[in-house]
Amino acid sequence: MAWILFLVLVAIVLGLIGVAAKGLLYLLFIGILVLLVAVALGGARFRQGGRPPTR
């Protein structure tokens, strides 16, 4: 779960930099791509039942 939150944070930072900095629009698109990957990973983990079994 921590990886998914980290990927979302990275996507937000890249998107903000991509919007704010002139000429770095490609960072916005990379941020969107990272966000889509994070959502896909989160959805796959959610479908499996969430937490792994504990011992």
Buried (B, 14 or more C-beta within 10 A) or exposed (E): EEEBEEBBEBBEEBBEBBEEEEEEEEBBEBBBEBBEBBBEBBEEBEEEEEEEEEE
